[in-house]
Amino acid sequence: MGVLSIFQECRAQISVELIIVLAAVVAVVLILVSQLQETSNEGSKKLEETSKNVFKKIDDIK
């Protein structure tokens, strides 16, 4: 019974460590996704601003 108890305790320890690692990985992924969304929004605003300037210059040419 002692060996079985130790084996189950080791499995439980591995499970807890795996859950902690998975939680850390999920946290990192969420941070990266958040940063990518922010970068995408900034790029979109810059593209909109540039296209407005281009159309403005085209109107000035007419």
C-alpha positions in Angstrom: 0.0 0.0 0.0 2.9 2.4 0.7 4.2 2.2 -2.9 0.8 2.8 -4.4 0.2 5.8 -2.2 3.6 7.3 -3.2 2.8 6.6 -6.9 -0.6 8.4 -6.6 1.0 11.3 -4.8 3.6 11.7 -7.6 0.8 11.6 -10.3 -1.1 14.3 -8.4 2.1 16.4 -8.1 2.7 16.1 -11.9 -0.9 17.0 -12.6 -0.7 20.2 -10.4 2.6 21.2 -12.1 1.1 20.6 -15.6 -1.9 22.7 -14.7 0.4 25.5 -13.5 2.5 25.3 -16.7 -0.7 25.3 -18.9 -2.1 28.3 -17.0 1.2 30.2 -17.6 1.1 29.3 -21.3 -2.5 30.5 -21.6 -1.6 33.8 -19.9 1.3 34.4 -22.3 -0.9 33.7 -25.3 -3.6 36.1 -24.0 -0.9 38.8 -23.6 0.4 38.2 -27.1 -3.1 38.3 -28.6 -3.9 41.5 -26.8 -0.6 43.2 -28.0 -1.3 42.0 -31.6 -4.8 43.5 -31.5 -3.4 46.8 -30.2 -0.8 46.9 -33.0 -3.4 46.0 -35.6 -5.6 48.9 -34.4 -2.7 51.3 -34.5 -1.8 50.2 -38.0 -5.4 50.5 -39.2 -5.6 54.1 -37.9 -2.3 55.0 -39.6 -3.5 53.5 -42.9 -6.7 55.4 -42.7 -4.8 58.6 -42.0 -2.4 58.0 -44.9 -5.3 57.2 -47.3 -7.1 60.4 -46.3 -4.0 62.4 -47.0 -3.6 60.7 -50.4 -7.2 61.4 -51.4 -6.8 65.0 -50.2 -3.7 65.5 -52.5 -5.6 63.9 -55.4 -8.4 66.4 -54.9 -5.9 69.2 -54.8 -4.5 68.1 -58.2 -8.0 68.4 -59.9 
